[in-house]
Amino acid sequence: MTKQVIVIGKTIIALTVSVLVGIAFAECPLEKVAITKSGVYRAVNPDKYNEMDTAIKNNDQSKLKALIAEKSVSGIPSGKKVCVLEKSFYWYRTKIDVPGFEVSYWVQDDAITEVK
């Protein structure tokens, strides 16, 4: 009986999370949903994005590790649905909202594939 209650509880939690994620994407300001690609990074603001971008272009692994350690930059899981909030065509970067995270992130334009 206890195992059944636990399984039912997990199912309810999973359904609730699915509904909330669906609602988040239903309310994308630009109505654009994208899927993340593998092997790319995200930054918490434009300044940290510039530092990240420079470190990547210069293959400066120590700078990239420092940005990751201070939690200004992190990797993006591949295949994650995100909401596109803003595009900066001049800088080739996109601001995204990632479900489950309280802050928005800046990524390279080629870090995502827009689907809607």
Secondary structure, DSSP 8 states (H G I E B T S, - for coil): -HHHHHHHHHHHHHHHHHHHHHHHHHT-TT--EEEE-TT-EEESSHHHHHHHHHHHHTT-HHHHHHHHHTTSEEE--TT-EEEEEEEETTTTEEEEE-TT-SSEEEEEGGGEEE--
